[in-house]
């Protein structure tokens, strides 16, 4: 089997996807914008061959790299990146090289544009917040007259919390329209008083779920970026829960065959007229790629499995060979460097070292949303998990 992996060096732990494939005998070809000599030894050893391009944004270069591998090794079976930024690039390459193991260019709208995602959510019977695609300040004012404030505004084809705004009155709305990027299409949504809960996992070629988990965002990514709150979230059980039920329904509704998927829902913290009662789940966003922020590793620590192996076995054999049984609560605490915390890094390690499974700095490009330094730990009980989270995140 011949597999091309786009940007195997970033995020740094993504070499694991390549490693498990190569371990099973696949040819794994990396295409990246980092010179070969700068790659980590783990990344180098996980690849059959690497092709350096000056920019992954330059489609002609990436096309030539793909053509080179196809000429040298034969037909390409899969083209993947597991990175939201490169999903459209993947799809375009699949289209041009007739690779049928993932979405092609004409299938990407509902996987990248938030407004199109909402249409599929609705078709699946999942409620979503009211929204509009405002072109003028008058459009925005008309929407807020109907729905009230606050409203959330973000790029319709955006990623993470980048360029996301919570507008609370007419003045803030007018200021946004005066300063917004004129080349970007924005979506404006009715504000949902809720908490983000994710649903992520891996499917086979018929959209059956091999493994799934869910994470509760204690602080929203938008608040980590805009308000410098700590990045805090934790895994929760999914067996026989409403998040699994609605997540499985979403898997069936979207083009999720043979995919790592990552969905976001909002659980209402209070009744919302026209949407639902406190505790109901609403559809937010869909991502047909592996979740970020070390969540694949958190899944490993939660179930004592290796999701990179599960993903590789899915590509090669369309099978999962693990007995999936949840064993731990796993939590993530990302701290910002400008704050003084009650527990120093060494204090955290001394007090909770037997439970910490990842203790690392975060690449600068991701630190704004994830925190500059992260502690990931696991516990047997939710109570202990919460106690440790509060301790690590407490500022002086």
DARAHU-V322299 format. One record per residue. N is the residue number from 0. RES is the residue in one letter. SS is DSSP state (~ for helix, > for strand, _ for the rest). PSI is psi in radians with two decimals (none if undefined). D_FIRST is the distance of its C-alpha to the first C-alpha in Angstrom with 2 decimals. Layout:
N:RES:SS:PSI:D_FIRST + N:RES:SS:PSI:D_FIRST
//
This chain:
0:X:_:2.43:0.00 + 1:X:>:2.11:3.80 + 2:X:>:2.23:6.50 + 3:X:>:2.30:10.13 + 4:X:>:2.09:12.81 + 5:X:>:2.27:16.34 + 6:X:_:1.08:19.13 + 7:X:_:-0.19:17.61 + 8:X:_:-0.19:21.12 + 9:X:_:2.26:23.12 + 10:X:_:2.78:24.12 + 11:X:~:-0.52:24.19 + 12:X:~:0.03:22.61 + 13:X:~:-0.18:19.43 + 14:X:~:-0.40:17.76 + 15:X:~:-0.63:17.43 + 16:X:~:-0.78:14.61 + 17:X:~:-0.72:12.58 + 18:X:~:-0.79:14.07 + 19:X:~:-0.59:13.07 + 20:X:~:-0.82:9.34 + 21:X:~:-0.65:9.75 + 22:X:~:-0.54:12.19 + 23:X:_:0.16:9.89 + 24:X:_:0.03:7.84 + 25:X:_:2.64:5.01 + 26:X:>:2.16:6.02 + 27:X:>:2.03:8.46 + 28:X:>:2.14:10.89 + 29:X:>:2.41:14.25 + 30:X:>:2.11:16.82 + 31:X:>:2.91:20.22 + 32:X:_:0.32:23.96 + 33:X:_:2.29:24.89 + 34:X:_:2.54:25.45 + 35:X:~:-0.70:23.18 + 36:X:~:-0.28:26.23 + 37:X:~:-0.14:26.99 + 38:X:_:2.60:23.77 + 39:X:_:2.75:24.27 + 40:X:~:-0.61:23.21 + 41:X:~:-0.75:21.07 + 42:X:~:-0.79:19.16 + 43:X:~:-0.81:18.92 + 44:X:~:-0.28:17.66 + 45:X:_:-0.10:14.92 + 46:X:_:2.54:13.24 + 47:X:_:-0.71:11.70 + 48:X:>:2.67:13.89 + 49:X:>:2.46:16.28 + 50:X:>:2.06:18.07 + 51:X:>:2.30:21.53 + 52:X:_:2.60:23.25 + 53:X:_:-0.47:26.89 + 54:X:_:2.27:26.40 + 55:X:_:-0.19:23.64 + 56:X:_:-0.28:26.40 + 57:X:_:1.72:26.35 + 58:X:~:-0.61:24.00 + 59:X:~:-0.74:24.50 + 60:X:~:-0.80:23.23 + 61:X:~:-0.66:20.11 + 62:X:~:-0.80:19.50 + 63:X:~:-0.67:19.97 + 64:X:~:-0.76:17.53 + 65:X:~:-0.74:14.77 + 66:X:~:-0.66:15.99 + 67:X:~:-0.83:15.97 + 68:X:~:-0.68:12.28 + 69:X:~:-0.69:11.65 + 70:X:~:-0.72:14.35 + 71:X:~:-0.64:13.30 + 72:X:~:-0.14:9.58 + 73:X:_:-3.03:9.40 + 74:X:_:2.40:8.76 + 75:X:_:2.26:7.69 + 76:X:_:-0.63:6.30 + 77:X:>:2.55:8.36 + 78:X:>:2.05:11.43 + 79:X:>:2.83:13.45 + 80:X:_:-0.43:16.51 + 81:X:_:0.43:18.33 + 82:X:_:2.12:21.39 + 83:X:~:-0.61:23.96 + 84:X:~:-0.52:25.04 + 85:X:~:0.20:21.81 + 86:X:~:-0.72:21.12 + 87:X:~:-0.65:22.76 + 88:X:~:-0.81:20.91 + 89:X:~:-0.88:17.52 + 90:X:~:-0.69:19.00 + 91:X:~:-0.72:20.39 + 92:X:~:-0.71:17.20 + 93:X:~:-0.72:15.46 + 94:X:~:-0.84:18.59 + 95:X:~:-0.48:18.77 + 96:X:_:0.22:15.23 + 97:X:_:0.85:15.20 + 98:X:_:2.07:12.43 + 99:X:_:0.34:13.69 + 100:X:_:0.48:12.26 + 101:X:_:3.01:15.21 + 102:X:_:2.45:18.76 + 103:X:_:3.13:19.67 + 104:X:~:-0.68:22.75 + 105:X:~:0.02:25.25 + 106:X:~:0.11:24.29 + 107:X:_:-0.30:24.92 + 108:X:~:-0.85:28.70 + 109:X:~:-0.12:28.98 + 110:X:~:-0.13:26.42 + 111:X:~:-0.59:28.21 + 112:X:_:2.12:31.87 + 113:X:~:-0.64:33.92 + 114:X:~:-0.65:36.34 + 115:X:~:-0.58:33.66 + 116:X:~:-0.74:32.26 + 117:X:~:-0.61:35.78 + 118:X:~:-0.68:35.99 + 119:X:~:-0.70:33.01 + 120:X:~:-0.84:34.48 + 121:X:~:-0.73:37.73 + 122:X:~:-0.55:36.16 + 123:X:_:-0.03:34.75 + 124:X:_:0.30:38.27 + 125:X:_:2.20:37.71 + 126:X:_:2.60:40.63 + 127:X:_:2.80:40.30 + 128:X:_:2.61:42.90 + 129:X:_:2.57:44.83 + 130:X:>:2.91:43.67 + 131:X:>:2.87:44.40 + 132:X:_:1.47:43.09 + 133:X:_:2.30:46.30 + 134:X:_:-0.44:47.00 + 135:X:_:2.88:50.51 + 136:X:~:-0.53:52.56 + 137:X:~:-0.65:54.43 + 138:X:~:-0.77:51.26 + 139:X:~:-0.75:50.71 + 140:X:~:-0.64:54.34 + 141:X:~:-0.69:54.26 + 142:X:~:-0.75:51.27 + 143:X:~:-0.48:53.02 + 144:X:~:-0.62:56.22 + 145:X:~:-0.72:54.43 + 146:X:~:-0.31:52.39 + 147:X:_:3.13:54.26 + 148:X:_:2.80:53.04 + 149:X:_:2.92:50.88 + 150:X:>:2.70:47.90 + 151:X:>:2.29:44.45 + 152:X:>:2.30:43.26 + 153:X:>:2.85:39.83 + 154:X:>:2.35:37.48 + 155:X:_:-0.53:36.06 + 156:X:_:0.90:32.74 + 157:X:_:3.09:33.05 + 158:X:_:2.44:31.25 + 159:X:_:-2.47:32.78 + 160:X:_:0.24:36.55 + 161:X:_:2.31:36.77 + 162:X:_:0.63:39.84 + 163:X:_:2.36:40.82 + 164:X:>:2.44:44.55 + 165:X:>:1.91:46.85 + 166:X:>:2.29:49.93 + 167:X:_:-0.13:53.11 + 168:X:_:3.06:55.77 + 169:X:~:-0.63:56.67 + 170:X:~:-0.78:57.19 + 171:X:~:-0.64:53.69 + 172:X:~:-0.78:52.24 + 173:X:~:-0.69:54.26 + 174:X:~:-0.67:53.28 + 175:X:~:-0.82:49.58 + 176:X:~:-0.46:50.01 + 177:X:~:-0.49:51.95 + 178:X:~:-0.12:49.27 + 179:X:_:2.76:45.94 + 180:X:_:2.06:43.40 + 181:X:_:-0.24:44.40 + 182:X:_:0.03:40.90 + 183:X:_:2.39:39.36 + 184:X:_:2.15:39.55 + 185:X:>:2.60:40.72 + 186:X:>:2.35:40.77 + 187:X:>:2.22:43.89 + 188:X:>:2.55:43.78 + 189:X:>:2.34:46.50 + 190:X:_:2.32:46.50 + 191:X:_:2.08:45.39 + 192:X:_:1.50:47.27 + 193:X:>:-3.03:44.41 + 194:X:>:2.32:41.81 + 195:X:>:2.30:38.09 + 196:X:>:2.29:35.94 + 197:X:>:2.88:32.17 + 198:X:>:2.05:29.72 + 199:X:>:2.71:26.11 + 200:X:>:-2.80:23.20 + 201:X:>:2.38:19.81 + 202:X:>:2.84:19.38 + 203:X:_:-2.96:17.30 + 204:X:_:-0.10:16.62 + 205:X:_:0.31:20.34 + 206:X:_:0.38:21.68 + 207:X:_:2.48:22.70 + 208:X:>:2.10:23.16 + 209:X:>:-0.83:21.51 + 210:X:>:2.52:23.59 + 211:X:>:2.66:26.22 + 212:X:>:3.11:28.99 + 213:X:>:2.59:31.68 + 214:X:>:2.44:33.51 + 215:X:>:2.16:37.08 + 216:X:>:1.79:37.97 + 217:X:_:-0.82:41.40 + 218:X:_:2.37:41.72 + 219:X:_:2.64:39.97 + 220:X:~:-0.70:37.72 + 221:X:~:-0.66:40.23 + 222:X:~:-0.55:42.99 + 223:X:~:-0.69:41.14 + 224:X:~:-0.90:40.79 + 225:X:~:-0.61:44.17 + 226:X:_:0.05:46.41 + 227:X:_:0.60:44.82 + 228:X:_:2.72:44.52 + 229:X:_:2.58:42.40 + 230:X:>:1.92:38.84 + 231:X:>:2.15:39.26 + 232:X:>:2.86:37.07 + 233:X:>:2.74:36.18 + 234:X:>:2.61:34.07 + 235:X:>:2.69:35.79 + 236:X:_:2.59:35.22 + 237:X:_:-0.26:33.68 + 238:X:_:2.21:34.25 + 239:X:_:0.69:36.81 + 240:X:_:2.87:37.51 + 241:X:~:-0.51:38.07 + 242:X:~:-0.61:35.31 + 243:X:~:-0.73:32.78 + 244:X:~:-0.85:34.40 + 245:X:~:-0.55:34.38 + 246:X:~:-0.76:30.91 + 247:X:~:-0.63:29.45 + 248:X:~:-0.67:31.41 + 249:X:~:-0.68:29.91 + 250:X:~:-0.76:26.33 + 251:X:~:-0.53:27.20 + 252:X:~:-0.52:28.96 + 253:X:_:2.93:26.28 + 254:X:_:1.38:22.88 + 255:X:_:0.34:21.20 + 256:X:_:2.30:18.46 + 257:X:_:0.92:15.54 + 258:X:_:2.63:17.27 + 259:X:>:2.25:18.98 + 260:X:>:2.73:22.50 + 261:X:>:1.87:25.83 + 262:X:>:2.62:29.04 + 263:X:>:2.31:32.56 + 264:X:>:2.82:35.72 + 265:X:>:2.18:39.35 + 266:X:>:2.13:41.69 + 267:X:>:2.29:45.24 + 268:X:_:-0.09:47.74 + 269:X:_:2.87:50.60 + 270:X:_:2.45:51.38 + 271:X:>:1.98:50.31 + 272:X:_:2.25:52.24 + 273:X:_:-0.18:50.13 + 274:X:_:-0.80:46.96 + 275:X:>:-3.06:47.66 + 276:X:_:2.83:49.27 + 277:X:_:2.28:48.77 + 278:X:_:-0.27:45.61 + 279:X:_:2.71:43.79 + 280:X:>:2.41:40.27 + 281:X:>:2.59:39.49 + 282:X:>:2.37:36.23 + 283:X:>:-1.26:35.67 + 284:X:>:2.79:32.24 + 285:X:>:2.36:28.62 + 286:X:>:2.05:25.61 + 287:X:_:1.19:22.06 + 288:X:_:2.98:20.64 + 289:X:_:2.51:21.22 + 290:X:_:2.67:24.95 + 291:X:_:-2.77:26.38 + 292:X:_:0.69:29.20 + 293:X:_:0.30:27.37 + 294:X:~:-0.64:27.19 + 295:X:~:-0.71:23.76 + 296:X:~:-0.61:25.53 + 297:X:~:-0.63:28.57 + 298:X:~:-0.72:26.64 + 299:X:~:-0.81:25.58 + 300:X:~:-0.49:29.23 + 301:X:~:-0.77:30.51 + 302:X:~:-0.11:28.55 + 303:X:_:0.90:27.79 + 304:X:_:-2.98:24.04 + 305:X:_:1.79:21.04 + 306:X:~:-0.42:19.70 + 307:X:~:-0.65:16.87 + 308:X:~:-0.75:15.70 + 309:X:~:-0.76:16.53 + 310:X:~:-0.79:14.52 + 311:X:~:-0.75:11.34 + 312:X:~:-0.58:12.08 + 313:X:~:-0.80:12.72 + 314:X:~:-0.77:9.37 + 315:X:~:-0.71:7.65 + 316:X:~:-0.13:10.86 + 317:X:_:0.65:13.32 + 318:X:_:2.73:15.76 + 319:X:_:2.20:18.04 + 320:X:_:0.16:19.43 + 321:X:_:2.59:22.26 + 322:X:_:1.90:25.84 + 323:X:_:1.88:26.64 + 324:X:_:2.16:30.23 + 325:X:_:2.38:31.92 + 326:X:_:-0.45:33.92 + 327:X:_:2.78:35.12 + 328:X:>:2.37:36.31 + 329:X:>:2.31:34.55 + 330:X:>:2.71:36.26 + 331:X:>:2.23:35.77 + 332:X:>:2.00:38.70 + 333:X:>:2.13:38.30 + 334:X:>:2.69:41.53 + 335:X:_:2.51:42.93 + 336:X:_:-0.36:44.54 + 337:X:_:-0.08:47.79 + 338:X:_:2.63:48.99 + 339:X:_:2.09:50.87 + 340:X:>:2.61:49.63 + 341:X:_:-0.76:51.77 + 342:X:_:2.17:49.22 + 343:X:_:2.98:47.99 + 344:X:~:-0.78:44.46 + 345:X:~:-0.61:45.95 + 346:X:~:-0.76:47.92 + 347:X:~:-0.78:44.81 + 348:X:~:-0.70:43.08 + 349:X:~:-0.70:46.20 + 350:X:~:-0.64:46.84 + 351:X:~:0.30:43.35 + 352:X:_:-0.57:41.30 + 353:X:_:-0.21:40.50 + 354:X:_:-0.27:38.85 + 355:X:>:2.28:37.10 + 356:X:>:-0.39:33.33 + 357:X:>:2.30:32.62 + 358:X:>:1.72:35.31 + 359:X:>:2.72:34.24 + 360:X:>:2.67:35.16 + 361:X:_:2.41:33.28 + 362:X:_:2.48:32.11 + 363:X:~:-0.62:34.92 + 364:X:~:-0.36:32.89 + 365:X:~:-0.16:32.45 + 366:X:~:-0.51:35.72 + 367:X:~:-0.71:37.88 + 368:X:~:-0.53:36.23 + 369:X:~:-0.17:35.00 + 370:X:_:2.64:37.92 + 371:X:_:-0.48:38.09 + 372:X:>:2.37:37.79 + 373:X:>:2.43:36.19 + 374:X:>:2.15:37.01 + 375:X:>:2.30:34.78 + 376:X:>:2.87:36.32 + 377:X:>:2.59:36.28 + 378:X:>:2.88:39.18 + 379:X:_:-0.45:40.01 + 380:X:_:2.68:42.33 + 381:X:~:-0.62:42.45 + 382:X:~:-0.82:45.96 + 383:X:~:-0.68:44.99 + 384:X:~:-0.80:42.03 + 385:X:~:-0.69:44.46 + 386:X:~:-0.79:47.03 + 387:X:~:-0.71:44.66 + 388:X:~:-0.82:43.36 + 389:X:~:-0.68:46.94 + 390:X:~:-0.80:47.83 + 391:X:~:-0.60:45.02 + 392:X:~:-0.10:45.50 + 393:X:_:2.18:49.31 + 394:X:>:2.75:50.93 + 395:X:_:none:54.38
//
